[in-house]
């Protein structure tokens, strides 16, 4: 049986509606002891509202019985993927950053990116993209990649990881085993890729491996199928990729986090109750859900699978411990800065000038 100090909610990142915590979300945090969250543009209105929201979440997590901080995350890559825009410094696309081919400049930009997130109360950013844009017709990556050359992507992604960690924000490298050569958008359907294993090892996985060595504690899996290597399971549900290659070949020791489990690649091919079990069995540590009802359903499915023996509590606890280890080292802006200092850092004149000087 699971230690009563642990909760299956420690395996699930949960989104929710609204710009404040609704009664039903407060209830979920309290009853499920939920400590992991993702925010979207629909949760954001202004920087003062965001600071109030993230501080409230952390306060409720502590009230629910957690002695270490929760993790509040967001997609703040830059370019078209930037959940917080108004009041924040608008970040260039990864492609524009890659065109500069300067790890030092990228490191400085990453620090700005992370400084603003830290001030806002965000502890985890789903960046950098480590995918190599090897397919110009790719509908989902494109200018989110630093380029089509693995050496350039490697140097840029590593600089982003180091810049984030310098400012107290955890980066999440994505999307393993590599989303750069897909022809479909996994938000809508399940892409099939035929990249040979030797190419994955000598091209696609080089940026991921360097980013791991740079200190990345989070890695996001991709919902893509490589049938010549695992004919049945996409990356997120594949023991071949997550256990044999990621943990084995690349010797990754950090947290494996799924891409959004509500994306079409998963929901159109796997049952809502079955998918979270398959992902955890495959080697995911944490599952991401954009909506609260789907997250709660996943928690219930996990509980049931632990009772009926489909999920080993010892294996589940190992994932929770990986996350707790990172959470224990998290620092909160509310404990280090005044509200005025936090507000002033977001979209500061210094940050805006940096963008104007280098990317306008």
Phi, psi and omega in degrees: 000155179286139174304130182299344177287342182261155177225143179297341177297343177286357177254359189230121171273129189241130169268169178203164180272155171096163181260359171225170180278114179287160180306321181292326178289320176300321179295318179298316179300318183288310187282324181266353184057043185290125181244359188237130187219155172232135179251146179236180180297332179287350175265000190240136176233315181202167184292326178290323176296319181294317178299317179296320181294312182293324176295321178295318178301312181298322179296319181290325176299317179294319178298330181285353175115006180273131179269352178239157185298154168283178177240121176249126189236166177198160172268102180230059181290314191121168182064227183284348178249085178212103187291328181250112185246298178304133180080334180273160172292126179283124187265145178289164175293157176300324179300316178296321178296316180297327179297334177286334177052038182235105176301326180294315178296319179296320177299314180296320177296319179298322178297318177298312178306312183286323178304316182289322177295316179301314180298326181281348180097020178262127182259345185221126178244130180280073180197153008270161170284121178262002179290145177260127186280069184278347178244104182301337180271005181301123185277349187244333183264285176052237184284004173281345178268153179283345178164190181250014180243126187295329180291317178297311180300320180300312182293321180291313183297319179298320179295322179295316179301312182294322179295318178297312183297327178300328183258012173083019177243133179280125173274154174237113180283144187206157004238107184284136013269017176124116186254008189284339185249028181268158179245356177235159177266118183292350172295332185253321184208177185266109180286147175247132183235144183239024179298127181297153180301320181297325178287321175302315183291323187261356179226292188299323188269354180297312178299321179297315183296317179293321179296324175299313181294337178280355174114008180297125179263350180233139175225134180259134177277159179252145175271068179230148183255127173244085192295337179286345179248326173211099188288346186254321192245133170291166186314314183297332183250016189252110173299330179302312182279318186279326181263305185291311186270311183290306180284324184276287184300312184270351176057038179289132182249357186273203185267130174263119184244132180286151165295172184308120182286356177261009177286153185303327180302330179265308188294330181276352185234345184221145181293148182299329179274334183274323186303314180297326179293314180299321181294316179292321177297326182287335180132002173292145175262325185222139180247138184253129178231129182285338183241150182293316180300319180293323178295317180295319177299319178297318178300317179296321179295320179294316178302314181297318181293331177286328178288318184274001173092001179286334176240129180280120180304327179294318178294320179296317179297326179298320177295316179299320180294325176300315181291318180298325180298318178289316180301325182296337180264000183286136173253143181254137180300326182298337180268351187238342186224152174283159176305321179296320178294321180293315179299318183291333182285327182284120181067032183294157179301323179298317179293317180297322179294321179301313180296315181296322182289327190248339188229005181274000000 
